[in-house]
């Protein structure tokens, strides 16, 4: 609905978290339970036969997968621009190169300060990326969390290879992998669709 309202390309393609051993299966079962607790509909664990029927290019030694049929993909760049344009149209102010040092709330109004100035408003949108946990702490977040950066790579395949993945794949990595690298993703792209309609 949001993608339609903002005129952003969205594709409901489903996703798979793929498991290759019993340790992976345990993790997949935890993900399923967490997803169900969060209200994700239609989650189920599928075995190797169904997995390979759905996605023939998945490695033959894959044993199981968590199928989330409600998952989808969106172009993150298009979405960021669309949300920003919508916010500006609705009167939002943007403050760039503004290193937040203090956040206070007084009479329902937030005061956000950097070294040079203070801005205030009824709402504050935390867009600090890898530093959003620090901003949340400054705001007195009652549910503290920590961002653990992940490394990854983007690879753009020729459109002739689009058949490789009709869903988004997530493969958990174990063994001698660095602790900040947890999984690899493979998904189809909306780029061809985006370019074709502009």
N, C-alpha and C positions, 0 to 999 in steps of 0.2 A: 504494500500500500504506500509506504514512504517512497520507494523507488518510483512508483507511478506518479505520485504527487510532485516529486522533484524532477521528473523526466530523466531518470538515471537507469541505464541498462541493468537488468537483474535476470539471473537465470537460476531457477530452482532445479539443481542437478543432483542433489543428494551427496552424501559423503561416506567414506569408508575409513575406519582406523584399522589397519591391517596388522595381524599378529602372526608370528612365525614359530612361537614356542609357548610353553606353559606360563612362563613369566609374562609374556605379552598378553596371553589370555586373561590372566589375573588382572592386569592393568585395564584391559578392555571391559571386564566385568565391573570394575570400579567406575570407569567412565560412564557405563550404561546406568548404573545406580545413581550417579551424580546427575546425569542428564534427566532421568525420570523425576528425581527430586526437584529439579529446576523446571519441570513441566514440558520437556521436549517430547513431542508425540511420535509414536511409531518406531522408536528405537528397538533394534533387535540384533542379536548376535547370530551371524550366519557362518556355516561351516565351509570348508574348502570347495566342495562340489558346487554349491550355489554361488560362492564368490567367483569361481572361474567361469561359471555360466554368465554371470552379470558382467564381469570384466576379464575377458580372455587374455589380456596382456599382463595381468598380475603374475608375479613369479610363482612357479609351480609348487614351491615349498611353503607357500603361505597356508596357514592352517585354519584361520578364522578371521572374522572382521566384525566390527561394530558398524551396522548400517544405519544411517540417519537420513531417511528419505526427505525430511523437511529442510535439509541444508541447501544453501544456495550461494552463489557468488555474485559479486558486484565489482565494478571497476572502482578501486579506492580513490583514484585521482578525480574521476567524474563526480563521485559522491562528495568528496571534500569540497570541490568547487561549488556544487549545487547547494550543499548545506550552508556554505559561507555566503553565497548570493542570497539565499532565503533569509539568513540571519540579518544581513545588511538591509534587505528590503523591509524587514520588520523592526528596524531601528537599533540593531546591535552595534556596539562600538568595538573596534579591533585595536589592540595595543601590541605592537611588535617591538622586538628588542627591549623587552621589559622584564628584567630579572626580578622575580617576586622575592621580597625579603620578609614581608610581614602580611598577615591576613587577620583582620579583626571584624567582629560583627557587633553592631550597636543599633538597637531599635529596629531590627529586621533588615538593616543595610550592611552590606559587606564593604569594608575598606581594604583595598589591596595596594600595597606600597612597594615601590622599588627605590633605589637611591635618589632618583631625581623627582619623583612625583607620587601622588596617591590618586587612585581612581575609586569610584564607589558605584554600587548598584545593588538591586535586589537579588540578582542571580550572578553567579560566577561559573563559567564553563572551563573546566580544567582540561587544557589541550597541551599539556607539558610533555607528552610522549614518554620517553624513558624516565623522565623526572616527575611524572604525575604522582608518584607515591610521596615525594618530598613536599609537593604542593598540598596534597591531602593532609599531611601531618601539620603543615603550617595553618591549615584551616580547622584543625582540631578534629579531624575525622575520628569517629568513635570505633570504626572498624579498620584498624591499621593494616596495611598490606605492603609488600615489597615487590618492586619490579625487578625481575632477573632477566637481563638482556639475553637474547638468543641470536646466534649467528645464522645466516642463511644465504641462499643464492637464488637468483631468478634466472631461469633459462627459458628463452623464447624459442619454441619449436616451429618448424615450417607448418603451415596450415594443413599440409598433406598428412601430417602426423597427428592431427586432432583426434583420430580414432583411438589413440592410445588410452585416453581417459575420458569416459563419459561422465564420471563423478569425480569429486575431489578425494584424493587418496592422502592418508596420513600414515606414515610408517614410523613407529617408535624405534629408536636406535639404542642399543645396549653395547656392552663390552668396553673397548678402549676409546670410546668417543669422549671428547672433552665434556665436562659437566654442564656447560652452557649450550650444548647442542643436543637437543632431545629428539627431534623427529625431522623427517623430510616430507615435503608436500609436493603433490603433483595435481594440477588442475587444468581444465580447459580454460581458454581465454575468451573474454568478451570483446577484445580489441577489434577483431575482424567485424563483428556485429556493429560495434561503435562506429568504426570508420565507414562502414557501408551505409549507415543511415545519416551521415552528416553532410 
